[in-house]
């Protein structure tokens, strides 16, 4: 699959028609071995691509993504398709009556929606191996997890099936699968991409994001959805920005390859002219401890009635996540929210950098179903290692670009977090790093 900028150029020049691109994508999806495709929408996609091909022959384009295929996480409504959220509870879900706003934006930009993609059940997990349809499988090793909960969105890009996918991120769900599958993920601030038409996990943190092969593709997609005029890559220099490399035990990976990835990106940014130094993050562990309390309370509130009547229809791992919150008093939730606000303000005020650099996860892709894995640090629980270095930035509501970094073996990734800068700067910096590492 061509990276998105190259694909757009090919479609724009007429070298490739929307129908030819779609036919290639459908053939790839039909041969999928990752379990990433849940509900294909072949006939409507073919009709849409045919319309766009006719327009292209007339020299007309609907928008900057004219003819580009996209896949949508099965937590997000697509008109005419059911939203099943990876769960048996929604086996009989009716087709959605309308597109979620982010899907409508993609269509307005000229994209062709090809179907729904795998999600960890109700998005409540960072592994991607818990769903009614079975686990999603990592294209780099089909016996390993993709990460979650935007499991199919990452796997479909990593496998070369699709150039762009929609995911959601409550505490990890775009960035962790991006890291484990070796693709790029963008988690903007909440509301940057509209969150309507998305089944909630925790309303305090739920965020719509995008996944693509690289940061250049994400930058193009962001510009397209913002209605901006698309241009070439931004400047490679990073001189104006202070890069803080997160230090302390909280940010220490259990896999030396991830440590190497952070070091590589820090050195690359320094070579591009950025001011790179260490950055401590006091109180981050206490801040992160509020995440499961808040998320668990909000998730249980959504599922309370179903959980009382249809508990056996949930996957066992989801029951395990929801059950402890049934009897948690309301004051625990309120206390956690107050603590979050206090510590988030203190930490943001303490940070003396424009961009924070840290690992995306503490582990690379683990075997499907493994609750713990051996590491140089001993036996480590998988779920926290996939969540704890990402969730602080949902608690802080900061924009993040998750960037894959070349390492031997399974993929590894880092996060570039916008402390004083926004998505455009983060994506430019990530793109500069990508070009320098090639």
For each residue, the residues with C-beta under 8 A, 3 or more apart:
1: 7 25 28 157 160 161 162 163 213
2: 6 7 10 163
3: 6 7 163 212 213 214 216 217
4: 7 8 68 163 164 212 213 216 217 220 221
5: 8 9 216 217 220
6: 2 3 9 10
7: 1 2 3 4 10 11 16 21 68 163
8: 4 5 11 12 64 65 68 220 230
9: 5 6 12 13 15
10: 2 6 7 13 15 16 21
11: 7 8 14 15 16 17 18 21 56 66 67 68
12: 8 9 61 66
13: 9 10
14: 11 17 56 57
15: 9 10 11
16: 7 10 11 20 21 67
17: 11 14 20 21 53 56 57 67
18: 11 21 22 48 49 50 52 53 56 66 67 112
19: 22 23 46 49 50 53
20: 16 17 23 24
21: 7 10 11 16 17 18 24 25 49 67 68 69
22: 18 19 25 26 45 46 49 67 69 112 114
23: 19 20 26 27
24: 20 21 27 28
25: 1 21 22 28 29 69 114 161 162
26: 22 23 29 30 40 42 45 46 114
27: 23 24 30 31
28: 1 24 25 31 32 159 160 161
29: 25 26 32 37 40 114 115 156 161
30: 26 27
31: 27 28
32: 28 29 35 36 37 156 159 161
33: 137 142 159
34: 136 137 138 139 142 146 152 155 156 159
35: 32 118 133 134 135 136 137 152 155
36: 32 71 117 118 136 146 151 152 153 155 156 159 161
37: 29 32 40 71 115 116 117 118 152 156 161
38: 74 84 86 115 116 117 118 133 152
39: 74 81 82 84 115 116
40: 26 29 37 114 115
41: 44 45 78 80 81 113 114 115 116
42: 26 45 46 114 115
43: 46 47
44: 41 47 48 80 113
45: 22 26 41 42 48 49 69 112 113 114 115
46: 19 22 26 42 43 49 50
47: 43 44 50 51
48: 18 44 45 51 52 112 113
49: 18 19 21 22 45 46 52 53 67 112
50: 18 19 46 47 53 54
51: 47 48 54 55
52: 18 48 49 55 56 62 66 67 110 112
53: 17 18 19 49 50 56 57 67
54: 50 51 57 58
55: 51 52 58 60 61 62 66
56: 11 14 17 18 52 53 59 60 61 66 67
57: 14 17 53 54
58: 54 55
59: 56
60: 55 56
61: 12 55 56 64 66 110
62: 52 55 66 108 109 110
63: 66 108 109 110 224
64: 8 61 109 110 220 223 224 230
65: 8 68 70 106 109 110 111 164 221 224
66: 11 12 18 52 55 56 61 62 63 109 110
67: 11 16 17 18 21 22 49 52 53 56 110 112
68: 4 7 8 11 21 65 110 111 112 163 164
69: 21 22 25 45 111 112 113 114 162 163 164
70: 65 106 111 112 113 114 162 163 164 165 166
71: 36 37 113 114 115 116 117 152 153 156 161 162 164 165 166
72: 76 78 100 103 113 115 116 117 165 166
73: 76 116 117 119 149 150 152 153 165 166 167 168
74: 38 39 83 84 85 86 116 117 118 119 152
75: 83 85 86 119 122 123 149 168 198 199
76: 72 73 83 100 102 103 166 168 197 198 199 208
77: 83 96 98 99 100 103 197 198
78: 41 72 81 83 96 99 100 103 113 115 116
79: 95 96 97 98 99 103
80: 41 44 95 96
81: 39 41 78 95 96 115 116
82: 39 90 93 94 95 96
83: 74 75 76 77 78 90 93 96 116 199
84: 38 39 74 87 90 91 93 116 132
85: 74 75 89 90 119 121 122 123 199
86: 38 74 75 118 119 120 121 122 123 130 131 132 133
87: 84 90 121 122 131 132 313 314 315 318
88: 91 132 313 314 315
89: 85 306 310 313 314
90: 82 83 84 85 87 93
91: 84 88 132
92:
93: 82 83 84 90
94: 82
95: 79 80 81 82
96: 77 78 79 80 81 82 83 99 100 197
97: 79
98: 77 79 104 197
99: 77 78 79 96 103 104 107 197
100: 72 76 77 78 96 103 104 194 196 197 198
101: 104 105 194 196 197
102: 76 105 106 166 193 194 197 198 208 225
103: 72 76 77 78 79 99 100 106 107 113 166 197
104: 98 99 100 101 107 108
105: 101 102 108 109 193 194 225
106: 65 70 102 103 109 111 113 166 225
107: 99 103 104 110 111 113
108: 62 63 104 105
109: 62 63 64 65 66 105 106 224 225
110: 52 61 62 63 64 65 66 67 68 107
111: 65 68 69 70 106 107 164
112: 18 22 45 48 49 52 67 68 69 70
113: 41 44 45 48 69 70 71 72 78 103 106 107
114: 22 25 26 29 40 41 42 45 69 70 71 162
115: 29 37 38 39 40 41 42 45 71 72 78 81
116: 37 38 39 41 71 72 73 74 78 81 83 84
117: 36 37 38 71 72 73 74 150 151 152 153 155 156 165
118: 35 36 37 38 74 86 128 131 133 136 146 151 152 155
119: 73 74 75 85 86 122 123 128 131 148 149 150 151 152
120: 86 123 124 125 126 127 128 129 130 131 148 149 151 173
121: 85 86 87 124 125 130 131 132 314 315 317 318
122: 75 85 86 87 119 199 201 299 303 318
123: 75 85 86 119 120 148 149 168 170 173 199 201
124: 120 121 149 201 299 318 321 322
125: 120 121 128 130 148 149 317 318 321 383
126: 120 147 148 149 171 172 173 176 383 386 387 390
127: 120 130 145 147 148 366 382 383 386
128: 118 119 120 125 131 135 136 145 146 147 148 149 150 151 152 154 155 177
129: 120 135 136 145 146 148 151 368 369
130: 86 120 121 125 127 135 148 315 317 318
131: 86 87 118 119 120 121 128 134 135 136 151 315
132: 84 86 87 88 91 121 315
133: 35 38 86 118
134: 35 131
135: 35 128 129 130 131 145 151 368 369
136: 34 35 36 118 128 129 131 145 146 148 151 152 155
137: 33 34 35 142 143 144 146 155 368
138: 34 141 142 144 145 146 155 158 180 181 365 410
139: 34 142 155 158 159 160 181
140: 144 158 181 182 365 410 411
141: 138 144 365 410
142: 33 34 137 138 139
143: 137 367 368
144: 137 138 140 141 180 365 366 367 368 410
145: 127 128 129 135 136 138 148 151 180 365 366 367 368
146: 34 36 118 128 129 136 137 138 151 152 154 155 158 177 180 181 365
147: 126 127 128 151 154 172 176 177 178 179 180 181 361 365 386
148: 119 120 123 125 126 127 128 129 130 136 145 151 172 173 176 177
149: 73 75 119 120 123 124 125 126 128 167 168 170 172 173 177 201
150: 73 117 119 128 153 154 165 167 168 169 173 174 177 185 209 211
151: 36 117 118 119 120 128 129 131 135 136 145 146 147 148 154 155 177
152: 34 35 36 37 38 71 73 74 117 118 119 128 136 146 155 156 165
153: 36 71 73 117 150 156 157 165 166 167 174 177 211
154: 128 146 147 150 151 157 158 165 167 177 178 180 181 183 185 211
155: 34 35 36 117 118 128 136 137 138 139 146 151 152 158 159 177 181
156: 29 32 34 36 37 71 117 152 153 159 161 162 165
157: 1 153 154 160 161 162 163 164 165 181 183 211 212 213
158: 138 139 140 146 154 155 181 182 183 411
159: 28 32 33 34 36 139 155 156
160: 1 28 139 157
161: 1 25 28 29 32 36 37 71 156 157
162: 1 25 69 70 71 114 156 157 165
163: 1 2 3 4 7 68 69 70 157 212 213 217
164: 4 65 68 69 70 71 111 157 210 211 212 217 221
165: 70 71 72 73 117 150 152 153 154 156 157 162 210 211 212
166: 70 71 72 73 76 102 103 106 153 208 209 210 211
167: 73 149 150 153 154 173 174 177 185 208 209 210 211
168: 73 75 76 123 149 150 173 174 198 201 206 207 208 209
169: 150 172 173 174 175 185 187 206 207 208 209 390 394
170: 123 149 173 201 202 205 206 207 295 394
171: 126 202 205 291 295 387 390 391 394
172: 126 147 148 149 169 175 176 386 387 390 391
173: 120 123 126 148 149 150 167 168 169 170 176 177
174: 150 153 167 168 169 177 178 185 186 187 207 209 210 211 402
175: 169 172 178 179 185 187 360 390 400 402 413 415
176: 126 147 148 172 173 179 180 360 361 386 387 390
177: 128 146 147 148 149 150 151 153 154 155 167 173 174 180 181 185 211
178: 147 154 174 175 181 183 184 185 211 360 402 404 413
179: 147 175 176 182 185 360 361 364 402 404 411 412 413
180: 138 144 145 146 147 154 176 177 361 364 365 386 410 411 413
181: 138 139 140 146 147 154 155 157 158 177 178 365 411
182: 140 158 179 404 411 413
183: 154 157 158 178 211 212 213 214 404
184: 178 211 212 213 214 215 217 218 401 402 403 404 430
185: 150 154 167 169 174 175 177 178 179 209 210 211 218 401 402
186: 174 209 210 211 218 222 399 400 401 402 423 427
187: 169 174 175 207 209 393 394 399 400 401 402
188: 192 193 207 208 209 399 423
189: 192 207 397 398 399
190: 195 205 206 207 397
191: 194 195
192: 188 189 207 399 423
193: 102 105 188 207 208 209 210 225
194: 100 101 102 105 191 208
195: 190 191 198 206 207 208
196: 100 101
197: 76 77 96 98 99 100 101 102 103
198: 75 76 77 100 102 168 195 206 208
199: 75 76 83 85 122 123
200: 203 206 298 302
201: 122 123 124 149 168 170 205 206 295 298 299 302
202: 170 171 205 206 294 295 298 299
203: 200 206 298
204: 294 295 298 337
205: 170 171 190 201 202 291 294 295 394 395
206: 168 169 170 190 195 198 200 201 202 203
207: 168 169 170 174 187 188 189 190 192 193 195 394
208: 76 102 166 167 168 169 188 193 194 195 198
209: 150 166 167 168 169 174 185 186 187 188 193
210: 164 165 166 167 174 185 186 193 218 221 222
211: 150 153 154 157 164 165 166 167 174 177 178 183 184 185 186 218
212: 3 4 157 163 164 165 183 184 217 218 221
213: 1 3 4 157 163 183 184 217
214: 3 183 184 217 218 404 431 434
215: 184 218 219 401 403 427 430 431 433 434
216: 3 4 5 219 220 233 431 434
217: 3 4 5 163 164 184 212 213 214 220 221
218: 184 185 186 210 211 212 214 215 221 222 401 427 430
219: 215 216 222 223 234 424 427 428 431
220: 4 5 8 64 216 217 223 224 230
221: 4 65 164 210 212 217 218 224 225
222: 186 210 218 219 225 226 423 424 427
223: 64 219 220 226 228 229 230 231
224: 63 64 65 109 220 221 227 228 230
225: 102 105 106 109 193 221 222
226: 222 223
227: 224
228: 223 224
229: 223
230: 8 64 220 223 224
231: 223
232:
233: 216 236 431 435
234: 219 424 427 428 431 432
235: 428 432
236: 233 272 432 435 436
237: 272 273 432
238: 241 243 269 272 273 274 429 432
239: 272 273 274 275
240: 354
241: 238 274 275 354 355 421 425 429
242: 274 275 277 352 353 354 355
243: 238 266 269 270 274 275 276 277 353 354 355 356 357
244: 277 278 279 351 352 353 355 356 357 419
245: 262 266 276 277 278 279 357 358
246: 250 251 279 281 356 357 358
247: 251 278 279 280 281
248: 251 252 280 281 284
249: 252
250: 246 281 284 285 288 388 389
251: 246 247 248 281 358 359 389
252: 248 249 259 362
253: 256 258 259 262 359 361 362 363
254: 258 362 363 375 376 377 380 385
255: 258 259 362 363 364 375 412
256: 253 259 260 376
257: 260 261 364 407 408 409 410 412
258: 253 254 255 261 262 359 360 361 362 363 364 407 412 413
259: 252 253 255 256 262 263 359
260: 256 257 263 264 407 412
261: 257 258 264 265 359 405 407 412 413 414
262: 245 253 258 259 265 266 357 358 359 414
263: 259 260 266 267
264: 260 261 267 268 405 437
265: 261 262 268 269 357 403 405 414 433
266: 243 245 262 263 269 270 276 357
267: 263 264 270 271
268: 264 265 271 272 433 436 437
269: 238 243 265 266 272 274 276 357 429 433
270: 243 266 267 273 274 276
271: 267 268 436
272: 236 237 238 239 268 269 432 433 436
273: 237 238 239 270
274: 238 239 241 242 243 269 270 429
275: 239 241 242 243
276: 243 245 266 269 270 357
277: 242 243 244 245 353
278: 244 245 247
279: 244 245 246 247 351 352 353 356
280: 247 248 350
281: 246 247 248 250 251 284 347 350 351 356 392
282: 346 347 350
283: 286 287 343 346 347
284: 248 250 281 287 288 347 392
285: 250 288 289
286: 283 289 290 339 343
287: 283 284 290 339 340 343 344 347 392 395 396
288: 250 284 285 291 388 391 392 395
289: 285 286 292 293
290: 286 287 293 294 336 337 339 340 343 395
291: 171 205 288 294 295 391 392 394 395
292: 289 295 296
293: 289 290 296 297 328 332 333 336
294: 202 204 205 290 291 297 298 333 336 337 340
295: 170 171 201 202 204 205 291 292 298 299
296: 292 293 299 300 321 322 324 325 328
297: 293 294 300 301 325 328 332 333 336
298: 200 201 202 203 204 294 295 301 302
299: 122 124 201 202 295 296 302 303 321 322 325
300: 296 297 303 304 307 322 325 326 328
301: 297 298 304
302: 200 201 298 299
303: 122 299 300 306 307 322
304: 300 301 307 308 326
305: 308 309
306: 89 303 309 310
307: 300 303 304 310 311 314 322 323 326
308: 304 305 311
309: 305 306
310: 89 306 307 313 314
311: 307 308 314 319
312:
313: 87 88 89 310
314: 87 88 89 121 307 310 311 318 319 322
315: 87 88 121 130 131 132 318 319
316: 319 320
317: 121 125 130 320 321
318: 87 121 122 124 125 130 314 315 321 322
319: 311 314 315 316 322 323
320: 316 317 323
321: 124 125 296 299 317 318 324
322: 124 296 299 300 303 307 314 318 319 325 326
323: 307 319 320 326
324: 296 321 328
325: 296 297 299 300 322 328
326: 300 304 307 322 323
327:
328: 293 296 297 300 324 325 332 333
329: 332
330: 333 334
331: 334 335
332: 293 297 328 329 335 336
333: 293 294 297 328 330 336 337
334: 330 331 337 338
335: 331 332 338 339
336: 290 293 294 297 332 333 339 340
337: 204 290 294 333 334 340 341
338: 334 335 341 342
339: 286 287 290 335 336 342 343
340: 287 290 294 336 337 343 344 395
341: 337 338 344 345
342: 338 339 345 346
343: 283 286 287 290 339 340 346 347
344: 287 340 341 347 348 395 396 397
345: 341 342 348 349
346: 282 283 342 343 349 350
347: 281 282 283 284 287 343 344 350 351 392 396
348: 344 345 351 396 398 419
349: 345 346
350: 280 281 282 346 347
351: 244 279 281 347 348 356 419
352: 242 244 279
353: 242 243 244 277 279 356 419 420
354: 240 241 242 243 418 419 420 421 425
355: 241 242 243 244 416 417 418 419 421 425 426 429
356: 243 244 246 279 281 351 353 415 416 417 419
357: 243 244 245 246 262 265 266 269 276 414 415 416 417
358: 245 246 251 262 389 414 415 417
359: 251 253 258 259 261 262 362 389 412 413 414 415
360: 175 176 178 179 258 389 390 402 412 413 414 415
361: 147 176 179 180 253 258 364 385 386 389 390 413
362: 252 253 254 255 258 359 380 385 386 388 389
363: 253 254 255 258 366 373 375 380 382 385 386
364: 179 180 255 257 258 361 409 410 411 412
365: 138 140 141 144 145 146 147 180 181 410 411
366: 127 144 145 363 370 373 382
367: 143 144 145 370 373
368: 129 135 137 143 144 145
369: 129 135
370: 366 367 373 382
371: 381 382 383
372: 379 380 381 382
373: 363 366 367 370 379 380 382
374: 378 379 380
375: 254 255 363 378 379 380
376: 254 256
377: 254 380
378: 374 375
379: 372 373 374 375
380: 254 362 363 372 373 374 375 377 385
381: 371 372 384 385
382: 127 363 366 370 371 372 373 385 386
383: 125 126 127 371 386 387
384: 381 387 388
385: 254 361 362 363 380 381 382 388
386: 126 127 147 172 176 180 361 362 363 382 383 390
387: 126 171 172 176 383 384 390 391
388: 250 288 362 384 385 391
389: 250 251 358 359 360 361 362 392 415
390: 126 169 171 172 175 176 360 361 386 387 393 394 400 415
391: 171 172 288 291 387 388 394 395
392: 281 284 287 288 291 347 389 395 396
393: 187 390 396 397 398 400 415 417
394: 169 170 171 187 205 207 291 390 391 397
395: 205 287 288 290 291 340 344 391 392
396: 287 344 347 348 392 393
397: 189 190 344 393 394
398: 189 348 393 417 418 419
399: 186 187 188 189 192 417 418 422 423 426
400: 175 186 187 390 393 415 416 417 418 426
401: 184 185 186 187 215 218 415 416 423 426 427 429 430
402: 174 175 178 179 184 185 186 187 360 413 414 415
403: 184 215 265 413 414 415 416 430 433 434
404: 178 179 182 183 184 214 411 412 413
405: 261 264 265 412 413 414 437
406: 437
407: 257 258 260 261 411 412
408: 257
409: 257 364
410: 138 140 141 144 180 257 364 365
411: 140 158 179 180 181 182 364 365 404 407
412: 179 255 257 258 260 261 359 360 364 404 405 407
413: 175 178 179 180 182 258 261 359 360 361 402 403 404 405
414: 261 262 265 357 358 359 360 402 403 405
415: 175 356 357 358 359 360 389 390 393 400 401 402 403
416: 355 356 357 400 401 403 426 429 430
417: 355 356 357 358 393 398 399 400 426
418: 354 355 398 399 400 421 422 423 425 426
419: 244 348 351 353 354 355 356 398
420: 353 354
421: 241 354 355 418 425 426
422: 399 418 425 426
423: 186 188 192 222 399 401 418 426 427
424: 219 222 234 427 428
425: 241 354 355 418 421 422 428 429
426: 355 399 400 401 416 417 418 421 422 423 429 430
427: 186 215 218 219 222 234 401 423 424 430 431
428: 219 234 235 424 425 431 432
429: 238 241 269 274 355 401 416 425 426 432 433
430: 184 215 218 401 403 416 426 427 433 434
431: 214 215 216 219 233 234 427 428 434 435
432: 234 235 236 237 238 272 428 429 435 436
433: 215 265 268 269 272 403 429 430 436 437
434: 214 215 216 403 430 431 437 438
435: 233 236 431 432 438
436: 236 268 271 272 432 433
437: 264 268 405 406 433 434
438: 434 435
